[in-house]
């Protein structure tokens, strides 16, 4: 239980992901599509950071830059611009059947 409290504290209210030494990461999102996009971005960005580190020290984003980026993303996971990226990644991953099933479930609501 103590580990769960530590993990929740590390993620915090504004957090999205926590790296776990020797285990990978844990991520949290407000929807499945946000969580999937976030996990994909985390893995892609980790690979880019590794490649970039070969050229010298990395310059981290400031807190203000991170805040500005979060504001531009918005909170509407169903916005067409968000869904285009989600659908593209799903198709690239071979999950077209799941996209169709998701659309059918949403149509029933």
C-alpha positions in Angstrom: 0.0 0.0 0.0 2.9 2.3 0.7 4.2 1.9 -2.8 0.8 2.8 -4.2 0.7 6.0 -2.2 4.2 6.9 -3.3 3.2 6.3 -6.9 0.1 8.4 -6.6 2.1 11.2 -5.0 4.7 11.0 -7.8 2.1 11.3 -10.5 0.3 14.1 -8.6 -2.8 15.9 -9.9 -1.0 17.4 -12.9 1.3 14.5 -13.7 0.9 12.2 -16.6 3.7 9.6 -16.3 6.2 8.3 -13.8 9.4 6.4 -14.8 10.0 3.4 -12.6 13.7 2.4 -12.4 14.0 -1.1 -13.8 10.3 -1.4 -14.7 9.4 1.1 -17.4 6.7 3.6 -16.7 3.2 4.1 -15.4 0.9 6.6 -17.1 -2.5 8.1 -16.3 -4.9 9.9 -18.6 -8.4 11.3 -18.7 -9.4 8.9 -21.5 -8.2 5.8 -23.2 -7.4 7.8 -26.4 -5.3 10.3 -24.4 -3.5 7.5 -22.6 -2.7 5.7 -25.8 -1.4 8.9 -27.5 0.6 9.8 -24.4 2.3 6.3 -24.1 3.2 6.5 -27.8 4.6 10.0 -27.5 6.6 8.9 -24.4 8.2 6.0 -26.2 8.9 8.1 -29.3 10.3 11.0 -27.3 12.5 8.7 -25.3 14.0 7.4 -28.5 14.5 11.0 -29.8 16.1 12.0 -26.5 18.5 9.1 -26.7 19.5 10.0 -30.2 19.8 13.7 -29.4 22.0 13.0 -26.3 24.7 11.8 -28.6 25.2 15.4 -29.8 25.8 16.8 -26.3 23.9 18.0 -23.3 20.1 18.3 -23.7 18.3 21.6 -22.9 15.2 20.8 -20.8 11.9 22.7 -21.4 11.1 25.3 -18.8 8.0 25.1 -16.6 6.5 27.9 -18.6 7.1 26.1 -21.9 5.6 22.9 -20.5 2.5 24.9 -19.2 2.1 26.6 -22.6 2.3 23.2 -24.4 -0.4 21.8 -22.1 -2.7 24.8 -22.8 -2.3 24.3 -26.6 -3.3 20.6 -26.4 -6.6 21.3 -24.7 -8.9 18.9 -22.8 -11.2 17.7 -25.6 -10.1 14.2 -26.4 -12.8 13.9 -29.0 -11.7 17.0 -30.9 -11.2 16.1 -34.6 -7.5 17.1 -34.6 -6.9 14.8 -31.6 -8.9 12.0 -33.1 -7.0 12.2 -36.5 -3.7 11.4 -34.7 -5.3 8.7 -32.6 -6.9 7.0 -35.6 -3.7 7.3 -37.7 -1.7 5.6 -34.9 -4.3 2.9 -34.4 -4.3 2.1 -38.2 -0.5 2.0 -38.2 -0.7 -0.4 -35.3 -3.1 -2.7 -37.2 -6.1 -1.9 -35.0 -8.7 -0.9 -37.6 -11.1 -3.5 -36.3 -11.0 -1.9 -32.8 -11.6 1.6 -34.4 -14.7 0.2 -36.1 -15.9 -1.3 -32.9 -15.3 1.9 -31.0 -17.3 3.8 -33.6 -20.2 1.4 -33.3 -20.2 1.6 -29.5 -20.2 5.4 -29.7 -23.1 5.4 -32.2 -25.2 3.4 -29.8 -24.9 6.1 -27.1 
